[in-house]
Amino acid sequence: MSFFKQTIRDVPLEGQTVLVRADYNVPLATDGSIADDFRIRSSLPTLTYLLERGCKVVVMSHLGRPEGRDIALSLEKVGVRLAQLLRKDVRFVDDCIGDKVHQVVKHAPKSDIVLLENLRFYPEEEADDLEFAKKIAKASGARYFVQDGFGVVHRAHASTHAITLCLPAVSGLLLEKEYVAITSAMRSPERPLVAVMGGAKVSDKIGVIDELVKVADTIVISGAMANTILAYKGVDVGASKVESDQQAIIQTIYEVAGAKVGSDHVSDFLVLPTDVAVAKKVDINEPRRTVKLADIAKDDLALDIGDETIEATVKTVSAAKTVIWNGTLGVAELPNFAHGSARLALALATHPEITSIIGGGDTAEFVLNWDAKKGKSFSHVSTGGGASLELMAGEKLPGIECLLDARR
Ligand code: 3PG
């Protein structure tokens, strides 16, 4: 499947000044340092491509959700990490508009990289303010705009939308790779396609589940989301958290699934846990106890799928040609309740012939920590949280739609 937008390979940008939107909204540790640099590393192919072509590269991003200027959310530390990864100086400017930016970019030599300060220090960024976008374009002196911040293309902000009204706008290599990997798995997968859905809430994933019911061969439901569906099915899930307002939505999912595979086969299509790992509270010291569904006590919290369900999930996944995994299978930050997620990661890593597409957010964080090869054990680990969910749900993403169309 090819991308429907022009990319940096399609425009004559040799030696030009290029403005790149990255998504450096990285997780920060309590001491303010970068807890995970996956998003920074993922931006390197585009930056290297441009630097190798003699471009002056001006990079912009947001970090967190500041209200006004908040130095704790400065991108300066990202610049330091980026310089280490590129093995090259990165000039950091503590603003993203104005004469200071203009002067630094103007005096930077070709094949140099300038990183601008957090766009969200200005409320105009999230307001998709055209005047603000014009100021960014003018200060950067750029000839082209490159969108490579896949994680933020579901937002119509000044740096993802209005900026495309100021400069010819094309995609970077990361955005193209994410789009192709995710949409190929959703639209033309090698079958069987098994989707493993986990995470906290049914309500967060409803758009994706609707799409997956149409395209997947099997959907394995786990994580806290499974508790809500088990409760809907009449299982007493003890003290586990359930979303009681999702009944009508779940009923519709089951109706659509029944129409697709026949009501007798729905339980083989939408696969629920047969046992769960429980604890009395969400605590790192709580032991793991696996119980059958009928044995969940009133004060038990289901925090992971059980051992029998883990084996069944591994078997289902191992027989797949394509696996889409979104959401951890339990409370994966607690080692005793990360068994399901770890076994699934292992099954995918040891079956490289399976195309594995792993959704961003918590799932990406888990597999990147788990994987000694920093995500390379899988076909694709997405850098996007909300963006990957919306893309899987078949939505049009504003930050992609506004880029120049591919020439046919
Ligand atoms: C993300 O982390 O999902 C993106 O960077 C978007 O951030 P936002 O949810 O604060 O807009």
Boltz pocket constraint, residues with backbone or C-beta under 6 A from the ligand:
constraints:
  - pocket:
      binder: B
      contacts: [[A, 23], [A, 25], [A, 64], [A, 65], [A, 151], [A, 152], [A, 155], [A, 384], [A, 385], [A, 386], [A, 387]]
      max_distance: 6.0
